[in-house]
């Protein structure tokens, strides 16, 4: 019988100390950094995906044990399993509720980016987005990023209202990772509607943090990019 404890033992066995040290630097785990205190065992993402596939049938209580792990890759594996479970199970709301109750464990950008749009984004594609808007008001950086990433499926359907609403709310966000996330969201909107992107930029570019603006205008012609940067 496959259990969370078996998975944890396997992950630790396959880990690599040197890779773990590099990951700790990459994910900014030093004092005062966004990933302060996070611990790595040194798995690659492909390794995490293989393990997640091997343990895909774990129950939600077992997945919760994984999410409580101090080891970053084990939390990532838990989320990869949860995404697959969401895609396969009929009772998707149960997975959504579980995700929302465990956001404290989804506490780095790769954990958010590998799961938020595939679970919350899909679920709220045709529903009221009050929950996502509430997350965007959170004092927790990762919950705010979850809200932004969860808007991407709507963008794919050419529905820009939520992304525009979130971008306006987060213009004054102080964290660089949110500047990147919002800029990325706006860039994705621009791929589908240059008109909507330029309308937003014309109104708000002077207020946008520089990183957010640079991400948002990345795909525009050089002349237009320079014009926005000069404003």
MDAnalysis code that builds the backbone (N, CA, C; Angstrom):
import MDAnalysis as mda
import numpy as np

u = mda.Universe.empty(693, n_residues=231, atom_resindex=np.repeat(np.arange(231), 3), trajectory=True)
u.add_TopologyAttr("name", ["N", "CA", "C"] * 231)
u.add_TopologyAttr("resid", np.arange(1, 232))
u.add_TopologyAttr("resname", ["UNK", "UNK", "UNK", "UNK", "UNK", "UNK", "UNK", "UNK", "UNK", "UNK", "UNK", "UNK", "UNK", "UNK", "UNK", "UNK", "UNK", "UNK", "UNK", "UNK", "UNK", "UNK", "UNK", "UNK", "UNK", "UNK", "UNK", "UNK", "UNK", "UNK", "UNK", "UNK", "UNK", "UNK", "UNK", "UNK", "UNK", "UNK", "UNK", "UNK", "UNK", "UNK", "UNK", "UNK", "UNK", "UNK", "UNK", "UNK", "UNK", "UNK", "UNK", "UNK", "UNK", "UNK", "UNK", "UNK", "UNK", "UNK", "UNK", "UNK", "UNK", "UNK", "UNK", "UNK", "UNK", "UNK", "UNK", "UNK", "UNK", "UNK", "UNK", "UNK", "UNK", "UNK", "UNK", "UNK", "UNK", "UNK", "UNK", "UNK", "UNK", "UNK", "UNK", "UNK", "UNK", "UNK", "UNK", "UNK", "UNK", "UNK", "UNK", "UNK", "UNK", "UNK", "UNK", "UNK", "UNK", "UNK", "UNK", "UNK", "UNK", "UNK", "UNK", "UNK", "UNK", "UNK", "UNK", "UNK", "UNK", "UNK", "UNK", "UNK", "UNK", "UNK", "UNK", "UNK", "UNK", "UNK", "UNK", "UNK", "UNK", "UNK", "UNK", "UNK", "UNK", "UNK", "UNK", "UNK", "UNK", "UNK", "UNK", "UNK", "UNK", "UNK", "UNK", "UNK", "UNK", "UNK", "UNK", "UNK", "UNK", "UNK", "UNK", "UNK", "UNK", "UNK", "UNK", "UNK", "UNK", "UNK", "UNK", "UNK", "UNK", "UNK", "UNK", "UNK", "UNK", "UNK", "UNK", "UNK", "UNK", "UNK", "UNK", "UNK", "UNK", "UNK", "UNK", "UNK", "UNK", "UNK", "UNK", "UNK", "UNK", "UNK", "UNK", "UNK", "UNK", "UNK", "UNK", "UNK", "UNK", "UNK", "UNK", "UNK", "UNK", "UNK", "UNK", "UNK", "UNK", "UNK", "UNK", "UNK", "UNK", "UNK", "UNK", "UNK", "UNK", "UNK", "UNK", "UNK", "UNK", "UNK", "UNK", "UNK", "UNK", "UNK", "UNK", "UNK", "UNK", "UNK", "UNK", "UNK", "UNK", "UNK", "UNK", "UNK", "UNK", "UNK", "UNK", "UNK", "UNK", "UNK", "UNK", "UNK", "UNK", "UNK", "UNK", "UNK", "UNK", "UNK", "UNK"])
u.atoms.positions = np.array([
    [0.846, -1.208, 0.000],
    [0.000, 0.000, 0.000],
    [0.873, 1.247, 0.000],
    [0.575, 2.168, -0.918],
    [1.363, 3.395, -1.024],
    [0.828, 4.440, -0.043],
    [1.744, 5.057, 0.682],
    [1.376, 6.048, 1.687],
    [2.238, 7.293, 1.540],
    [1.834, 8.356, 2.225],
    [2.627, 9.586, 2.234],
    [4.023, 9.326, 2.782],
    [4.114, 8.520, 3.818],
    [5.421, 8.230, 4.409],
    [6.327, 7.485, 3.435],
    [5.762, 6.575, 2.664],
    [6.552, 5.881, 1.646],
    [7.064, 6.855, 0.588],
    [6.196, 7.777, 0.219],
    [6.589, 8.783, -0.780],
    [7.729, 9.639, -0.243],
    [7.614, 10.086, 0.987],
    [8.637, 10.938, 1.591],
    [9.986, 10.210, 1.635],
    [9.968, 8.943, 1.995],
    [11.202, 8.156, 2.047],
    [11.835, 8.053, 0.661],
    [11.000, 7.831, -0.351],
    [11.495, 7.720, -1.718],
    [12.101, 9.043, -2.194],
    [11.406, 10.143, -1.900],
    [11.885, 11.462, -2.313],
    [13.236, 11.773, -1.678],
    [13.368, 11.491, -0.402],
    [14.629, 11.751, 0.289],
    [15.751, 10.886, -0.275],
    [15.416, 9.641, -0.606],
    [16.411, 8.717, -1.145],
    [16.920, 9.177, -2.503],
    [16.032, 9.739, -3.313],
    [16.400, 10.160, -4.664],
    [16.992, 11.571, -4.703],
    [16.964, 12.267, -3.590],
    [17.455, 13.637, -3.545],
    [18.958, 13.728, -3.733],
    [19.403, 14.940, -3.974],
    [20.819, 15.207, -4.219],
    [21.230, 16.432, -3.411],
    [22.198, 16.261, -2.529],
    [22.581, 17.320, -1.600],
    [23.069, 18.570, -2.321],
    [23.885, 18.388, -3.332],
    [24.420, 19.539, -4.076],
    [23.300, 20.291, -4.787],
    [22.369, 19.534, -5.400],
    [21.237, 20.168, -6.074],
    [20.349, 20.891, -5.060],
    [20.210, 20.322, -3.880],
    [19.400, 20.949, -2.835],
    [19.978, 22.294, -2.428],
    [21.296, 22.378, -2.330],
    [21.940, 23.634, -1.960],
    [21.726, 24.691, -3.038],
    [21.803, 24.270, -4.297],
    [21.541, 25.203, -5.393],
    [20.111, 25.683, -5.411],
    [19.167, 24.771, -5.149],
    [17.748, 25.144, -5.120],
    [17.460, 26.114, -3.993],
    [18.111, 25.916, -2.854],
    [17.902, 26.819, -1.714],
    [18.333, 28.237, -2.059],
    [19.391, 28.368, -2.827],
    [19.829, 29.711, -3.262],
    [18.856, 30.276, -4.297],
    [18.459, 29.437, -5.246],
    [17.587, 29.882, -6.339],
    [16.237, 30.357, -5.821],
    [15.702, 29.660, -4.837],
    [14.387, 30.004, -4.307],
    [14.456, 30.942, -3.097],
    [15.590, 31.598, -2.933],
    [15.744, 32.697, -1.962],
    [15.290, 32.307, -0.551],
    [16.012, 31.365, 0.037],
    [15.630, 30.853, 1.353],
    [16.386, 31.502, 2.506],
    [17.185, 32.516, 2.204],
    [17.954, 33.180, 3.252],
    [17.099, 34.067, 4.134],
    [17.660, 34.569, 5.228],
    [16.926, 35.441, 6.159],
    [16.355, 36.675, 5.444],
    [15.051, 36.891, 5.641],
    [14.396, 38.045, 5.044],
    [13.993, 37.874, 3.597],
    [14.366, 36.755, 2.960],
    [13.994, 36.519, 1.572],
    [12.629, 35.822, 1.492],
    [12.047, 35.815, 0.298],
    [10.668, 35.329, 0.194],
    [10.516, 33.855, 0.545],
    [11.566, 33.063, 0.376],
    [11.480, 31.645, 0.700],
    [12.204, 31.280, 1.980],
    [12.304, 32.240, 2.874],
    [13.086, 32.048, 4.099],
    [12.712, 30.737, 4.811],
    [13.740, 29.942, 5.097],
    [13.542, 28.730, 5.874],
    [13.100, 27.509, 5.099],
    [12.791, 27.658, 3.806],
    [12.354, 26.507, 3.025],
    [13.512, 25.505, 2.903],
    [13.171, 24.230, 2.896],
    [14.161, 23.159, 2.874],
    [13.985, 22.335, 1.596],
    [15.097, 21.960, 0.978],
    [15.074, 21.186, -0.256],
    [15.816, 19.878, -0.075],
    [15.352, 18.841, -0.780],
    [16.062, 17.562, -0.742],
    [16.849, 17.325, -2.025],
    [16.624, 18.165, -3.045],
    [17.432, 18.082, -4.259],
    [16.865, 17.217, -5.362],
    [15.536, 17.225, -5.526],
    [14.899, 16.543, -6.646],
    [14.722, 17.511, -7.815],
    [14.795, 16.995, -9.035],
    [14.439, 17.788, -10.206],
    [12.924, 17.762, -10.379],
    [12.398, 18.690, -11.164],
    [10.956, 18.681, -11.435],
    [10.525, 17.402, -12.157],
    [11.285, 16.929, -13.156],
    [10.895, 15.644, -13.760],
    [10.841, 14.497, -12.751],
    [11.772, 14.460, -11.803],
    [11.718, 13.440, -10.757],
    [10.438, 13.575, -9.934],
    [10.082, 14.823, -9.614],
    [8.858, 15.064, -8.834],
    [7.635, 14.574, -9.586],
    [7.616, 14.793, -10.889],
    [6.469, 14.364, -11.695],
    [6.362, 12.836, -11.745],
    [7.492, 12.167, -11.824],
    [7.480, 10.704, -11.852],
    [6.948, 10.151, -10.529],
    [7.425, 10.717, -9.424],
    [6.958, 10.262, -8.114],
    [5.468, 10.544, -7.947],
    [5.030, 11.720, -8.394],
    [3.605, 12.059, -8.301],
    [2.755, 11.053, -9.068],
    [3.233, 10.638, -10.221],
    [2.499, 9.657, -11.022],
    [2.435, 8.310, -10.307],
    [3.534, 7.953, -9.651],
    [3.585, 6.669, -8.939],
    [2.620, 6.634, -7.748],
    [2.377, 7.818, -7.154],
    [1.539, 7.892, -5.952],
    [0.233, 8.641, -6.230],
    [-0.231, 8.573, -7.455],
    [-1.393, 9.367, -7.884],
    [-2.673, 9.027, -7.142],
    [-2.744, 7.834, -6.557],
    [-3.980, 7.402, -5.909],
    [-4.053, 7.769, -4.424],
    [-3.115, 8.532, -3.930],
    [-3.152, 8.918, -2.516],
    [-4.439, 9.674, -2.200],
    [-4.960, 9.479, -1.008],
    [-6.178, 10.157, -0.564],
    [-5.862, 11.596, -0.149],
    [-6.889, 12.392, 0.019],
    [-6.685, 13.772, 0.456],
    [-6.007, 13.856, 1.827],
    [-6.365, 13.027, 2.800],
    [-5.637, 13.074, 4.078],
    [-4.144, 12.797, 3.913],
    [-3.800, 11.867, 3.020],
    [-2.386, 11.579, 2.765],
    [-1.707, 12.761, 2.067],
    [-2.419, 13.390, 1.138],
    [-1.870, 14.561, 0.448],
    [-1.663, 15.706, 1.436],
    [-2.573, 15.818, 2.386],
    [-2.414, 16.865, 3.404],
    [-1.136, 16.643, 4.216],
    [-0.817, 15.400, 4.514],
    [0.429, 15.108, 5.222],
    [1.634, 15.564, 4.405],
    [1.562, 15.374, 3.103],
    [2.652, 15.816, 2.233],
    [2.764, 17.334, 2.217],
    [1.620, 17.998, 2.169],
    [1.635, 19.468, 2.146],
    [2.188, 20.063, 3.433],
    [2.116, 19.315, 4.513],
    [2.648, 19.794, 5.791],
    [4.154, 19.585, 5.903],
    [4.747, 18.919, 4.923],
    [6.177, 18.648, 4.960],
    [6.986, 19.948, 4.889],
    [8.104, 19.952, 5.562],
    [9.014, 21.099, 5.497],
    [9.825, 21.082, 4.200],
    [9.791, 19.946, 3.501],
    [10.595, 19.805, 2.289],
    [9.807, 20.295, 1.069],
    [10.394, 21.232, 0.373],
    [9.747, 21.916, -0.742],
    [9.264, 20.940, -1.814],
    [10.121, 20.043, -2.252],
    [9.756, 19.147, -3.345],
    [8.608, 18.223, -2.976],
    [8.500, 17.877, -1.716],
    [7.389, 17.019, -1.301],
    [6.070, 17.785, -1.390],
    [6.089, 19.060, -1.052],
    [4.876, 19.875, -1.228],
    [4.545, 20.017, -2.712],
    [5.568, 20.152, -3.543],
    [5.332, 20.219, -4.988],
    [4.705, 18.923, -5.497],
    [5.233, 17.799, -5.072],
    [4.665, 16.507, -5.476],
    [3.205, 16.403, -5.037],
    [2.921, 16.851, -3.822],
    [1.542, 16.825, -3.326],
    [0.622, 17.606, -4.254],
    [1.074, 18.751, -4.708],
    [0.244, 19.585, -5.582],
    [0.102, 18.968, -6.971],
    [1.155, 18.332, -7.457],
    [1.060, 17.639, -8.746],
    [0.038, 16.504, -8.670],
    [0.029, 15.790, -7.558],
    [-0.979, 14.739, -7.362],
    [-2.374, 15.349, -7.293],
    [-2.488, 16.470, -6.595],
    [-3.796, 17.122, -6.425],
    [-4.342, 17.614, -7.760],
    [-3.483, 18.146, -8.607],
    [-3.908, 18.590, -9.938],
    [-4.467, 17.407, -10.729],
    [-3.757, 16.296, -10.700],
    [-4.219, 15.096, -11.422],
    [-5.543, 14.599, -10.837],
    [-5.659, 14.641, -9.535],
    [-6.886, 14.197, -8.882],
    [-8.056, 15.109, -9.278],
    [-7.800, 16.413, -9.345],
    [-8.840, 17.360, -9.765],
    [-9.308, 17.043, -11.187],
    [-8.366, 16.751, -12.059],
    [-8.708, 16.469, -13.458],
    [-9.519, 15.185, -13.605],
    [-9.267, 14.220, -12.728],
    [-9.875, 12.891, -12.883],
    [-11.181, 12.705, -12.119],
    [-11.331, 13.398, -10.984],
    [-12.467, 13.119, -10.113],
    [-13.711, 13.920, -10.488],
    [-14.852, 13.310, -10.251],
    [-16.123, 13.977, -10.543],
    [-16.408, 15.089, -9.534],
    [-16.063, 14.862, -8.268],
    [-16.336, 15.843, -7.219],
    [-15.202, 16.866, -7.146],
    [-15.157, 17.747, -8.132],
    [-14.067, 18.708, -8.217],
    [-14.133, 19.749, -7.094],
    [-15.327, 20.055, -6.629],
    [-15.460, 21.049, -5.556],
    [-14.726, 20.598, -4.302],
    [-14.726, 19.320, -4.051],
    [-14.011, 18.780, -2.897],
    [-12.519, 19.102, -2.980],
    [-11.958, 19.004, -4.180],
    [-10.543, 19.319, -4.396],
    [-10.308, 20.820, -4.248],
    [-11.215, 21.611, -4.785],
    [-11.103, 23.070, -4.681],
    [-11.131, 23.510, -3.218],
    [-12.066, 22.988, -2.458],
    [-12.164, 23.341, -1.034],
    [-10.895, 22.937, -0.289],
    [-10.375, 21.770, -0.615],
    [-9.136, 21.295, 0.007],
    [-7.980, 22.245, -0.321],
    [-7.888, 22.647, -1.564],
    [-6.832, 23.574, -2.001],
    [-6.909, 24.893, -1.224],
    [-8.109, 25.429, -1.134],
    [-8.285, 26.713, -0.452],
    [-7.988, 26.621, 1.046],
    [-8.226, 25.474, 1.637],
    [-7.952, 25.298, 3.067],
    [-6.461, 25.106, 3.357],
    [-5.688, 24.851, 2.306],
    [-4.276, 24.540, 2.506],
    [-3.325, 25.507, 1.800],
    [-3.796, 26.725, 1.561],
    [-2.941, 27.696, 0.865],
    [-1.687, 28.049, 1.659],
    [-1.717, 27.857, 2.973],
    [-0.527, 28.166, 3.775],
    [0.656, 27.282, 3.372],
    [0.367, 26.128, 2.787],
    [1.431, 25.216, 2.364],
    [1.863, 25.452, 0.918],
    [1.120, 26.294, 0.215],
    [1.444, 26.603, -1.191],
    [2.231, 27.913, -1.162],
    [3.472, 27.816, -0.728],
    [4.190, 28.997, -0.261],
    [5.492, 29.275, -0.986],
    [5.463, 29.075, -2.289],
    [6.548, 29.560, -3.135],
    [6.003, 29.663, -4.543],
    [6.683, 30.429, -5.385],
    [6.088, 30.760, -6.682],
    [5.893, 29.532, -7.571],
    [6.802, 28.551, -7.509],
    [6.635, 27.374, -8.366],
    [5.472, 26.499, -7.910],
    [5.206, 26.497, -6.602],
    [4.072, 25.736, -6.077],
    [2.758, 26.365, -6.546],
    [2.709, 27.680, -6.507],
    [1.534, 28.398, -7.001],
    [1.364, 28.184, -8.502],
    [2.455, 28.387, -9.247],
    [2.376, 28.397, -10.700],
    [2.099, 27.023, -11.299],
    [2.349, 25.969, -10.543],
    [2.097, 24.618, -11.050],
    [0.697, 24.116, -10.718],
    [-0.070, 24.909, -9.970],
    [-1.351, 24.378, -9.496],
    [-2.538, 25.340, -9.561],
    [-2.319, 26.625, -9.316],
    [-3.452, 27.543, -9.132],
    [-4.358, 27.613, -10.354],
    [-3.768, 27.761, -11.544],
    [-4.609, 27.891, -12.745],
    [-5.289, 26.579, -13.104],
    [-4.656, 25.444, -12.751],
    [-5.198, 24.140, -13.126],
    [-6.328, 23.688, -12.206],
    [-6.378, 24.244, -11.000],
    [-7.448, 23.881, -10.069],
    [-8.420, 25.056, -9.902],
    [-7.985, 26.106, -9.229],
    [-8.892, 27.243, -9.012],
    [-9.268, 27.923, -10.325],
    [-8.294, 28.084, -11.207],
    [-8.585, 28.750, -12.478],
    [-9.639, 28.016, -13.278],
    [-9.517, 26.707, -13.345],
    [-10.499, 25.916, -14.075],
    [-11.859, 25.958, -13.384],
    [-11.866, 25.821, -12.063],
    [-13.122, 25.769, -11.316],
    [-13.911, 27.067, -11.443],
    [-13.230, 28.186, -11.347],
    [-13.922, 29.476, -11.367],
    [-14.076, 30.048, -12.770],
    [-13.821, 29.242, -13.760],
    [-13.933, 29.704, -15.141],
    [-15.344, 30.158, -15.481],
    [-16.346, 29.490, -14.905],
    [-17.735, 29.829, -15.209],
    [-18.529, 30.148, -13.938],
    [-17.806, 30.629, -12.907],
    [-18.463, 30.931, -11.631],
    [-18.073, 32.324, -11.158],
    [-18.783, 32.814, -10.155],
    [-18.415, 34.097, -9.558],
    [-17.002, 34.016, -8.989],
    [-16.274, 35.113, -9.101],
    [-14.852, 35.095, -8.730],
    [-14.591, 35.790, -7.394],
    [-15.589, 35.854, -6.552],
    [-15.447, 36.526, -5.251],
    [-14.291, 35.942, -4.449],
    [-14.148, 34.626, -4.471],
    [-13.080, 33.969, -3.712],
    [-11.710, 34.422, -4.209],
    [-11.543, 34.496, -5.519],
    [-10.258, 34.918, -6.075],
    [-9.969, 36.381, -5.754],
    [-10.992, 37.203, -5.812],
    [-10.806, 38.619, -5.484],
    [-10.429, 38.784, -4.018],
    [-11.010, 37.954, -3.166],
    [-10.652, 37.991, -1.746],
    [-9.207, 37.573, -1.538],
    [-8.769, 36.554, -2.263],
    [-7.371, 36.128, -2.174],
    [-6.426, 37.247, -2.618],
    [-6.831, 38.009, -3.599],
    [-5.975, 39.102, -4.091],
    [-5.811, 40.216, -3.065],
    [-6.677, 40.251, -2.066],
    [-6.580, 41.243, -0.987],
    [-5.767, 40.729, 0.200],
    [-5.327, 39.477, 0.124],
    [-4.658, 38.853, 1.258],
    [-3.325, 39.534, 1.591],
    [-2.972, 39.495, 2.856],
    [-1.648, 39.964, 3.265],
    [-0.571, 38.948, 2.892],
    [-1.003, 37.747, 2.568],
    [-0.084, 36.678, 2.198],
    [0.279, 36.792, 0.720],
    [1.560, 36.945, 0.440],
    [2.055, 37.087, -0.932],
    [1.575, 35.959, -1.835],
    [1.627, 34.741, -1.336],
    [1.326, 33.588, -2.183],
    [-0.156, 33.492, -2.495],
    [-1.009, 33.915, -1.587],
    [-2.440, 33.926, -1.887],
    [-2.748, 34.967, -2.956],
    [-2.062, 36.095, -2.907],
    [-2.257, 37.099, -3.959],
    [-1.799, 36.555, -5.312],
    [-0.696, 35.837, -5.307],
    [-0.206, 35.257, -6.568],
    [-1.147, 34.159, -7.058],
    [-1.698, 33.381, -6.144],
    [-2.689, 32.365, -6.521],
    [-3.847, 33.015, -7.279],
    [-4.334, 34.146, -6.774],
    [-5.451, 34.839, -7.431],
    [-5.099, 35.215, -8.863],
    [-3.903, 35.753, -9.055],
    [-3.478, 36.176, -10.394],
    [-3.355, 34.981, -11.332],
    [-2.687, 33.929, -10.891],
    [-2.507, 32.761, -11.756],
    [-3.835, 32.094, -12.073],
    [-4.773, 32.161, -11.140],
    [-6.080, 31.541, -11.364],
    [-6.897, 32.285, -12.416],
    [-6.480, 33.475, -12.791],
    [-7.206, 34.226, -13.818],
    [-6.829, 33.790, -15.233],
    [-5.760, 33.016, -15.375],
    [-5.248, 32.702, -16.709],
    [-6.220, 31.903, -17.585],
    [-6.956, 30.928, -17.043],
    [-7.903, 30.225, -17.906],
    [-8.967, 31.152, -18.506],
    [-9.362, 32.170, -17.770],
    [-10.320, 33.127, -18.332],
    [-9.688, 33.903, -19.486],
    [-8.412, 34.242, -19.332],
    [-7.716, 34.918, -20.424],
    [-7.720, 34.049, -21.675],
    [-7.487, 32.765, -21.477],
    [-7.472, 31.846, -22.609],
    [-8.816, 31.811, -23.328],
    [-9.885, 32.159, -22.614],
    [-11.229, 32.223, -23.203],
    [-11.610, 33.642, -23.617],
    [-10.599, 34.518, -23.684],
    [-10.826, 35.918, -24.079],
    [-11.774, 36.652, -23.148],
    [-11.745, 36.276, -21.875],
    [-12.505, 36.972, -20.841],
    [-11.489, 37.727, -19.987],
    [-11.465, 39.052, -20.130],
    [-10.405, 39.858, -19.528],
    [-10.828, 40.582, -18.254],
    [-12.094, 40.512, -17.902],
    [-12.609, 41.331, -16.803],
    [-11.887, 41.064, -15.486],
    [-11.718, 39.792, -15.134],
    [-11.075, 39.473, -13.863],
    [-9.620, 39.934, -13.854],
    [-8.894, 39.695, -14.924],
    [-7.486, 40.089, -14.982],
    [-7.328, 41.602, -14.860],
    [-8.185, 42.340, -15.516],
    [-8.114, 43.801, -15.427],
    [-8.427, 44.263, -14.010],
    [-9.434, 43.656, -13.405],
    [-9.805, 44.011, -12.031],
    [-8.644, 43.731, -11.071],
    [-8.023, 42.557, -11.201],
    [-6.909, 42.208, -10.325],
    [-5.703, 43.114, -10.565],
    [-5.422, 43.394, -11.820],
    [-4.276, 44.237, -12.135],
    [-4.438, 45.628, -11.520],
    [-5.631, 46.189, -11.591],
    [-5.874, 47.501, -10.995],
    [-5.670, 47.461, -9.483],
    [-6.169, 46.402, -8.850],
    [-6.052, 46.277, -7.392],
    [-4.598, 46.127, -6.958],
    [-3.783, 45.487, -7.808],
    [-2.426, 45.133, -7.406],
    [-1.356, 46.080, -7.942],
    [-1.784, 47.197, -8.508],
    [-0.813, 48.176, -9.017],
    [0.140, 48.669, -7.929],
    [-0.362, 48.745, -6.711],
    [0.459, 49.278, -5.617],
    [1.099, 48.182, -4.772],
    [0.990, 46.917, -5.223],
    [1.627, 45.830, -4.478],
    [3.129, 46.089, -4.380],
    [3.695, 45.771, -3.237],
    [5.091, 46.107, -2.976],
    [6.074, 45.007, -3.355],
    [5.591, 43.809, -3.651],
    [6.512, 42.692, -3.849],
    [6.846, 42.473, -5.324],
    [8.135, 42.287, -5.590],
    [8.610, 42.095, -6.951],
    [7.974, 40.873, -7.618],
    [7.741, 39.816, -6.843],
    [7.131, 38.619, -7.429],
    [5.702, 38.872, -7.892],
    [5.022, 39.818, -7.255],
    [3.693, 40.191, -7.710],
    [3.772, 41.105, -8.923],
    [4.786, 41.956, -8.969],
    [4.984, 42.794, -10.154],
    [5.169, 41.899, -11.382],
    [5.967, 40.840, -11.228],
    [6.200, 39.908, -12.339],
    [4.922, 39.164, -12.706],
    [4.185, 38.717, -11.701],
    [2.969, 37.943, -11.966],
    [1.916, 38.780, -12.682],
    [1.713, 40.005, -12.215],
    [0.701, 40.871, -12.844],
    [1.147, 41.266, -14.252],
    [2.436, 41.565, -14.408],
    [2.945, 41.887, -15.740],
    [2.777, 40.721, -16.701],
    [3.035, 39.532, -16.217],
    [2.845, 38.307, -17.009],
    [1.380, 38.159, -17.408],
    [0.483, 38.386, -16.459],
    [-0.954, 38.299, -16.736],
    [-1.359, 39.298, -17.822],
    [-0.872, 40.513, -17.715],
    [-1.206, 41.530, -18.713],
    [-0.615, 41.189, -20.079],
    [0.594, 40.646, -20.082],
    [1.217, 40.221, -21.338],
    [0.369, 39.149, -22.012],
    [-0.147, 38.196, -21.211],
    [-1.009, 37.152, -21.761],
    [-2.297, 37.751, -22.325],
    [-2.809, 38.769, -21.648],
    [-4.002, 39.439, -22.164],
    [-3.692, 40.094, -23.505],
    [-2.501, 40.699, -23.598],
    [-2.111, 41.362, -24.831],
    [-1.959, 40.420, -26.009],
    [-1.621, 39.165, -25.741],
    [-1.519, 38.181, -26.813],
    [-2.869, 37.943, -27.471],
    [-3.930, 38.166, -26.699],
    [-5.276, 37.892, -27.195],
    [-6.013, 39.168, -27.598],
    [-5.621, 40.285, -26.981],
    [-6.255, 41.558, -27.343],
    [-5.287, 42.709, -27.070],
    [-4.613, 43.151, -28.112],
    [-3.724, 44.308, -27.965],
    [-4.526, 45.543, -27.564],
    [-5.752, 45.601, -28.032],
    [-6.613, 46.743, -27.705],
    [-6.824, 46.844, -26.204],
    [-7.128, 45.735, -25.548],
    [-7.351, 45.759, -24.103],
    [-6.062, 46.061, -23.348],
    [-4.957, 45.474, -23.792],
    [-3.681, 45.748, -23.126],
    [-3.325, 47.218, -23.234],
    [-3.424, 47.785, -24.427],
    [-3.043, 49.187, -24.615],
    [-3.988, 50.125, -23.872],
    [-5.244, 49.752, -23.803],
    [-6.191, 50.562, -23.031],
    [-5.767, 50.602, -21.574],
    [-5.373, 49.451, -21.036],
    [-4.912, 49.392, -19.647],
    [-3.617, 50.185, -19.480],
    [-2.676, 50.007, -20.382],
    [-1.385, 50.695, -20.282],
    [-1.541, 52.205, -20.402],
    [-2.394, 52.642, -21.312],
    [-2.596, 54.081, -21.501],
    [-3.134, 54.737, -20.235],
    [-3.932, 53.999, -19.495],
    [-4.515, 54.546, -18.269],
    [-3.609, 54.385, -17.057],
    [-2.826, 53.298, -17.004],
    [-2.140, 52.967, -15.755],
    [-0.623, 52.850, -15.837],
    [-0.024, 52.955, -17.019],
    [1.411, 52.665, -17.141],
    [2.271, 53.563, -16.259],
    [1.852, 54.798, -16.043],
    [2.659, 55.703, -15.212],
    [2.704, 55.277, -13.747],
    [1.687, 54.526, -13.328],
    [1.619, 54.054, -11.936],
    [2.228, 52.672, -11.759],
    [2.442, 51.981, -12.847],
    [2.885, 50.592, -12.755],
    [4.341, 50.506, -12.308],
    [4.649, 49.600, -11.373],
    [6.053, 49.346, -11.040],
    [6.810, 48.969, -12.308],
    [8.074, 49.338, -12.375],
    [8.851, 49.160, -13.605],
    [8.892, 47.707, -14.068],
    [9.072, 46.780, -13.135],
    [9.131, 45.366, -13.506],
    [7.805, 44.908, -14.098],
    [6.699, 45.319, -13.489],
    [5.374, 44.963, -13.995],
    [5.197, 45.472, -15.415],
    [5.589, 46.724, -15.634],
    [5.445, 47.329, -16.950],
    [6.300, 46.594, -17.979],
    [7.526, 46.298, -17.629],
    [8.419, 45.615, -18.573],
    [7.870, 44.246, -18.978],
    [7.340, 43.518, -18.019],
    [6.743, 42.220, -18.340],
    [5.526, 42.400, -19.248],
    [4.704, 43.407, -18.947],
    [3.459, 43.602, -19.695],
    [3.706, 43.969, -21.152],
    [4.757, 44.738, -21.412],
    [4.991, 45.250, -22.770],
    [6.002, 44.420, -23.556],
    [6.406, 43.301, -23.008],
    [7.500, 42.516, -23.586],
    [7.268, 42.134, -25.046],
    [6.030, 41.864, -25.430],
    [5.738, 41.396, -26.784],
    [5.348, 42.525, -27.739],
    [5.334, 43.755, -27.258],
    [4.979, 44.871, -28.127],
    [6.164, 45.227, -29.034],
    [5.906, 45.869, -30.168],
    [7.002, 46.349, -31.018],
    [7.914, 47.290, -30.228],
    [9.173, 47.328, -30.591],
    [10.166, 48.085, -29.821],
    [9.773, 49.553, -29.643],
    [9.270, 50.175, -30.690],
    [8.902, 51.587, -30.614],
    [7.822, 51.819, -29.557],
    [6.844, 50.934, -29.516],
    [5.768, 51.078, -28.530],
    [6.291, 50.810, -27.125],
    [7.170, 49.832, -26.976],
    [7.753, 49.562, -25.668],
    [8.491, 50.789, -25.139],
    [9.282, 51.392, -25.987],
    [10.056, 52.566, -25.558],
    [9.144, 53.719, -25.197],
    [8.058, 53.872, -25.941],
    [7.124, 54.959, -25.635],
    [6.511, 54.790, -24.250],
    [6.127, 53.557, -23.915],
    [5.553, 53.312, -22.584],
    [6.605, 53.489, -21.488],
    [7.829, 53.106, -21.773],
    [8.879, 53.227, -20.767],
    [9.263, 54.676, -20.503],
    [9.032, 55.537, -21.489],
    [9.379, 56.943, -21.344],
    [8.311, 57.753, -20.616],
    [7.113, 57.191, -20.522],
    [6.007, 57.942, -19.909],
    [6.234, 58.145, -18.420],
])
